[in-house]
Amino acid sequence: MSAKYKLIDMSKPIVITMESFSSLKDAKLISDDGSKFEVTLINCDTISRNRTYYPLSDVTASMQDPFFTERLTQKVLIGEAEHPFNDSNDEESIPLKRLLRVEPSRWCIRLDSYWIDGTDIKGIVQFCGPFGKYYQDLVLNHDSNLAMSIRAYTPNHIIKNDKNGKYVVKKHLMYIVTFDCVTRPGLINSRIMNPEKFKEISKNNKISITSNNSPKSSFEDYKIISYNNPIDEIKDMARSEEGANIISDIFGVNFEKTNMNIINGQNIMTVFTEEGTRLDLPLNHAVTSKIF
């Protein structure tokens, strides 16, 4: 990354973060009809148990980016039931374009609004989509203590050390894809209610066992997936309509007026104008100036 131009170096690895944090602190925060609830979307300025740190200022700045705000204001910021998964349980084989897409067949919740509370970011979330009723039933009728989880493309991160070893600091600009509804969070207390308090309240209750129709869960819901060849991943995304739309949002490429043929390891993007002229552009001219 160039400090002068604030660029993404496409020759360097990129990571997708799927990190779980505190959810509802009290079941009384659910609406009377059970359709909405107040939730802590993310705990900032603290290290999670998979050694990841989100500064509050960087997360809130990223939530002001159009990649996030457009979907929020238009009421289409949807989250999935659990994080994306594959049958082989091989995290590295999940395509980048899948992690940057919210799969409609797995819709579960929608984020309606958010605010800052100390070092936490809280929000109003409502159940929706194919799995919305299922998860709503788990909370209302089966006393399930669910959690929330951020899923974000984080091209800028810093490695630091403390007495327990290395940890990763996520920096602005993070492209926040969504917040998923998960069952195993990255932080021990990332639940609808504090797990110790919940255990005390529910110790005399009969625990419900979910049926075989429940959505498949990832082995762990807090994870980081690295892509060592981001250029190949982006080329693959460009071959599909949905992938091209993601590239257009993040990198500012107008596919209606230009054809992207090449992104090479020297940060050069080759495009052809409507008149057929070939342009070899440094990425500082192709990536939006506010990318970081």
Buried (B, 14 or more C-beta within 10 A) or exposed (E): EEEEBBBBBBEEEBBBBBBBBBBBBEBEBBEEEBBBBBBBBBBBEBBBEBBBBBBBEBBBBBBEBEBBEEBBEEEEBBBBBBBBBBEEEEBEEBBBBBBBBBEEEBBBBBBEEBEEEEBBBBBBBBBBBBBBEBBBBBBBEEBBBBBBBBBBBBBBBEEEEEEEEEBBBBBBBBBBBBBBBBBBBBBEBBBBBBBEBBEEBEEEEEEEEEEEEBBEBBEBBBBBBEBEBBBEBBBBBBEEEEBBBBBBBBBEBEBEEBBBEEBEEEBBBBBEEEEEEEEEBBBBEBBBEEBB
